């Protein structure tokens, strides 16, 4: 099963693809959808939508997993991220990909064992779980934390599926 995990954002959206098989979980492609921070909101949302559609068409995931919106102290940021999530969900829906949403605490608990882990702990566990395949290319600008979060979302779904099979 191919799982596309998405860590939604407006300037930087992380994505990660993992494949679950009888022999385990392996990492596929991971990276970023980036928009111009100074661009018009409608253009940024259109780019996120189009690039999400492209990812789905190119990689043909069986499921699309996204982090649930969380309550933020900055309402403006929460609304903007919610809009980005909306266009991503639209892309998945139009592509007829099954959608799963996971709360941040659930993702952290599945990956690190604690729902209160910080970003660095999640990144460390992602590197342990997936090994050397998640190293950044030399001299290439990356925001690995966004990609690690996306991979964590995809792995959360994979781990949930594996635990349901073994029950």
JOSUL-V730267 format. One line per field, one symbol per residue. ss: DSSP state (H for helix, E for strand, L for the rest). phi: phi as a letter, one per 40 degrees, with the letter a starting at -180 (. if undefined). burial: # if it has 16 or more other ideal C-beta (glycine too) atoms within 10 Angstrom, else .. A space follows every 10 residues. Layout:
ss=???
phi=???
burial=???
This chain:
ss=LEEEEEELLL LEEEEEEEEE ELLEEEEEEE EEEELLLLLL HHHHHHHHHH HHHHHHHHHL LLEEEEELLL LLLLHHHHHH HHHHHHHHHH HHHHLLLEEE EELHHHHHHH HHLLLLLLHH HHHHHHHHHH HHHHLLLLLL LLLHHHHHHH HHHHHHHHHH HHHHHHL
phi=.cbbbbbcac cbbcbabbbb bcchbbcbca ibbbbcdccc dccccccccc ccdcdcccbf ccbbbbcccb cbcbcccccc ccccddcccc cccccgccbb bbcdcccccc cbgbcbccdc ccdccccccc gccbccccgb cbbdcccccc cccccdcccc ccccccc
burial=..######## ########## ....#.##.# #####..... ...##.###. ###.##.... #.#####.#. .........# #.###.###. ##....#..# .#.#.###.# ##....#... .##.###.## ...#...... ..######## ########.. #......
